[in-house]
Amino acid sequence: MKKLLTLLFGAFAVASVQAQTVFYSENFNSGTINSAPNGFTVVNNDACANNDPISFSNGSWVVYVPPGSTDTCAAAESWSGASTPSCTVDDWLITPAIDLSAATLPKLKFRAQSAQGVGAVDANGNPAEFPESYDILISTTGNNAPADFTNTALSIAAEFDAWTQREADLSAYAGQTIYIAFRLTSTDAVRLYIDDLSVEESDPFDLQLVSFQSDATPQVTALNANTNYAVLDYSGTSLFSASVTVENTGQNPVDSVSVNYFIVDDINAPTAGSTVTKDFALSPSLAVGAQATLTLDPVGLDTLFPTLATNQALDIYIELDSTQFNPSVTEADAFFSFLINPREAYTIPYSSSFEWVTGTSLSFEHADWGWKFIDANADGDGSYVAGFSNFASYDGDYHVFSSLVIPNSLTTGDAGDYFETPELSLASGDYVVSLYGKPLGSQGSVVTGSMTVELVSGSGNTTNIGTFTTGQDTLNWNLNSGVVTVPSNANDWKIRFTNPGGGFGSWDLMTLSQLSAPVASGAITGTDEINPFVEYCDGNVILSNSSTANGGTCTVDWGDGSATATIASGASLQHNYASNGTYTVTLTATNPAGSDQVTFDILVTDPPALDASFIIVDQGNGNVSITLENSFPCGGAQTTINWGDGTSNNLTSHTYTADGDYTITVTLQTATDIAQSTGSITITGLSTAIGELSLEDAMTVVPSPAVSDVNVSFSLFSVQDVTMTISTIEGRIVESRIIESAKTVNEAFDVRSLDNGIYMINVSTETGSTSASFVVSH
């Protein structure tokens, strides 16, 4: 049967529990990852390529850890890869022998998931379904060959994207020894996962809770594929009437049912409660597979809990576990329980990111799951909570989808479907409501959505707050805010979000806070000088807004007559001033509680005049460098240096090859300005041997600067022995070589071991000598 969890306190009544008979179980936790599961026979019965041959080296079933999980399972891959032809796999996972000699009504239970199955969407919310197809087959021969498996127990044509509980009836094999085969037959899908496999006896007496009815209004919201709960809105505390519909899912007829309420006032007495028991005799007995509706005695909640206010609204929560719990009392009785939980009114600040399940311990937070989700036209789709691994939430793992067909199919919204907060305890005054929205990207287009937001009183009166939208950006969440005035103190206010019809949206992280006066604050960046702000290069400035608008708006007046711009809190805007002047930038934050301003004064002017002044540094041996005294702050100035010896370039260092007096001229030029400056340098003490060596072709030393090699070439008028040295500018020789009987010289020198700096190449023959400088720069 199904167990009702009392979420807030973890309390539920149980009678004596009959142990479950398990004939075989496997959770794949003891095997070696990327290898065949221990004890299983694995058969690769196809010739398909494999997209992941490292993980699936056997081409079939292995122990595997799915992406985003830490738990192992059995997995087989059906995707051949993007560059290979489509292929239908035939991969077999065969259990060891399973002894059913003591079984009466055995059944197979397991969990399965497609890596991208039915309901899968991509990061933009577009459908991305590649569901797996597979069969469960039975053999009694023990040969463990595919040909032996002729009996099909279960066939799945398209597995879901989420873990799904599956069962197969094995009663035809009671008293025998069997082998079970999982046969993957997908055509170029992705991967199939199998886990928590067991073969066990069906329970002799087992009940399933089919539905819950009351004189309240039931609203059902899916938590996941295997679990659901109902949120009931109930006004009045004198008599609460309800009924339950149950189904006999055991092996035998049931002639009585015991129903237990555990009712808790979680506001006034959160650790205490009352248990109410109702026994039903069934005549005739409830047959296997049959259903019965049982009417419960009316409960006086005001009698049980005198501290509850008259006509206080209550929420009633029912949580079902459909997979694990199977208690029974006697052969004639079956048992289950549920929780009635009085409404808890929340105070501000209030927030919810719709996190139904927290962590692996299935911890539930009332502030999140106390929301109501109303399918107004009862067509099976509405604004519901879900969590898709490939559709990230803004905060946490879950968020609301505008229109969801439970458990995981997206559609466009119906007018009137809505979701609303738990009851809120609010005093009269102004409040700020905010909610993040995001549209759906579908086949290259954007599907946007909106929600009409209202304040709802306990009597059902509504006050419009505004319309929240998803915006157009499919990659980023759009923050919506609105302000509402609460007219009176009450403990049953709600905020309602209603679909106007059509469109689609994702919604997350709703907050409600007291409206307070806004605070304007920001910063100016991008100017050329600060304290004070001066801009002279391009006229562009940036305003960063750190204001707290509390549900209001922020605007910026740039002070130059341009249109006032709206700027969100946390955002930045750039502005260009077209002419010089002094401007006052005014940032204003406004909401119904008032306004606040902050100002910034900015001087926009011409850039400073070009200055070509420079300092000359004589490094000796003809080596000279210059340093500009003032660089142009706006950049883009072209620099030209005339060294006075016929050389003109934009380099800041130069080597003179002859003694003499030289005038250095530096020219700076922009599109609108030009400046020039001169300086003098006298070079003395250089060798005059250059003129004494006659060269038929002048000596070249390239490249300079050199990184790894420098090449020296020249031609003599006659054949001679040549001595070549490389020395530092101080005269220290770092390399020397002799070339005998040469007329044409072309020598390469490796300079990778030399430090960065200026070096001399010296050439001498019996008729004279010459030299040249070069630069090493790694």
HELIX and SHEET records of a PDB file:
HELIX    1   1 PRO A  146  ASP A  148  5                                   3    
HELIX    2   2 SER A  171  TYR A  173  5                                   3    
HELIX    3   3 LEU A  301  LEU A  304  1                                   4    
HELIX    4   4 HIS A  366  TRP A  369  1                                   4    
HELIX    5   5 ALA A  689  GLU A  692  5                                   4    
SHEET    1   A 4 LYS A   3  LEU A   4  0                                        
SHEET    2   A 4 LEU A 314  ASP A 321 -1                                        
SHEET    3   A 4 THR A 227  TYR A 234 -1                                        
SHEET    4   A 4 THR A 217  ASN A 224 -1                                        
SHEET    1   B 4 VAL A  22  GLU A  26  0                                        
SHEET    2   B 4 ARG A 191  GLU A 201 -1                                        
SHEET    3   B 4 CYS A  73  GLU A  77 -1                                        
SHEET    4   B 4 VAL A  62  TYR A  64 -1                                        
SHEET    1   C 4 VAL A  22  GLU A  26  0                                        
SHEET    2   C 4 ARG A 191  GLU A 201 -1                                        
SHEET    3   C 4 PRO A 106  SER A 114 -1                                        
SHEET    4   C 4 THR A 164  ASP A 169 -1                                        
SHEET    1   D 4 THR A  41  ASN A  44  0                                        
SHEET    2   D 4 ASP A  91  ILE A  94 -1                                        
SHEET    3   D 4 THR A 177  LEU A 184 -1                                        
SHEET    4   D 4 ILE A  98  ASP A  99 -1                                        
SHEET    1   E 5 THR A  41  ASN A  44  0                                        
SHEET    2   E 5 ASP A  91  ILE A  94 -1                                        
SHEET    3   E 5 THR A 177  LEU A 184 -1                                        
SHEET    4   E 5 TYR A 134  SER A 139 -1                                        
SHEET    5   E 5 ASN A 151  ILE A 156 -1                                        
SHEET    1   F 3 LEU A 207  SER A 214  0                                        
SHEET    2   F 3 ALA A 242  ASN A 248 -1                                        
SHEET    3   F 3 GLN A 291  THR A 295 -1                                        
SHEET    1   G 3 SER A 274  LEU A 286  0                                        
SHEET    2   G 3 VAL A 254  ILE A 263 -1                                        
SHEET    3   G 3 ASP A 333  ILE A 340  1                                        
SHEET    1   H 4 TYR A 350  SER A 352  0                                        
SHEET    2   H 4 SER A 506  GLN A 514 -1                                        
SHEET    3   H 4 HIS A 399  VAL A 405 -1                                        
SHEET    4   H 4 ASP A 381  ALA A 386 -1                                        
SHEET    1   I 4 TYR A 350  SER A 352  0                                        
SHEET    2   I 4 SER A 506  GLN A 514 -1                                        
SHEET    3   I 4 GLY A 429  LYS A 438 -1                                        
SHEET    4   I 4 ASN A 478  VAL A 486 -1                                        
SHEET    1   J 4 TYR A 350  SER A 352  0                                        
SHEET    2   J 4 SER A 506  GLN A 514 -1                                        
SHEET    3   J 4 HIS A 399  VAL A 405 -1                                        
SHEET    4   J 4 SER A 409  LEU A 410 -1                                        
SHEET    1   K 4 LYS A 372  ILE A 374  0                                        
SHEET    2   K 4 TYR A 418  GLU A 420 -1                                        
SHEET    3   K 4 ALA A 490  THR A 498 -1                                        
SHEET    4   K 4 LEU A 424  LEU A 426 -1                                        
SHEET    1   L 5 LYS A 372  ILE A 374  0                                        
SHEET    2   L 5 TYR A 418  GLU A 420 -1                                        
SHEET    3   L 5 ALA A 490  THR A 498 -1                                        
SHEET    4   L 5 SER A 450  VAL A 456 -1                                        
SHEET    5   L 5 THR A 462  THR A 469 -1                                        
SHEET    1   M 2 LEU A 440  SER A 442  0                                        
SHEET    2   M 2 SER A 445  VAL A 447 -1                                        
SHEET    1   N 3 GLY A 522  THR A 525  0                                        
SHEET    2   N 3 ASN A 540  ASN A 545 -1                                        
SHEET    3   N 3 SER A 572  ASN A 576 -1                                        
SHEET    1   O 5 PHE A 533  GLU A 535  0                                        
SHEET    2   O 5 GLY A 594  VAL A 604  1                                        
SHEET    3   O 5 GLY A 581  ASN A 591 -1                                        
SHEET    4   O 5 THR A 553  ASP A 557 -1                                        
SHEET    5   O 5 ALA A 565  THR A 566 -1                                        
SHEET    1   P 3 PHE A 614  GLY A 620  0                                        
SHEET    2   P 3 ASN A 623  LEU A 628 -1                                        
SHEET    3   P 3 SER A 653  THR A 655 -1                                        
SHEET    1   Q 4 SER A 648  ASN A 649  0                                        
SHEET    2   Q 4 GLN A 638  ASN A 642 -1                                        
SHEET    3   Q 4 GLY A 660  GLN A 669 -1                                        
SHEET    4   Q 4 ILE A 674  ILE A 683 -1                                        
SHEET    1   R 3 LEU A 695  VAL A 702  0                                        
SHEET    2   R 3 ASP A 709  THR A 728 -1                                        
SHEET    3   R 3 ILE A 733  ASP A 750 -1                                        
SHEET    1   S 4 LEU A 695  VAL A 702  0                                        
SHEET    2   S 4 ASP A 709  THR A 728 -1                                        
SHEET    3   S 4 GLY A 757  THR A 765 -1                                        
SHEET    4   S 4 GLY A 768  VAL A 776 -1                                        
END                                                                             
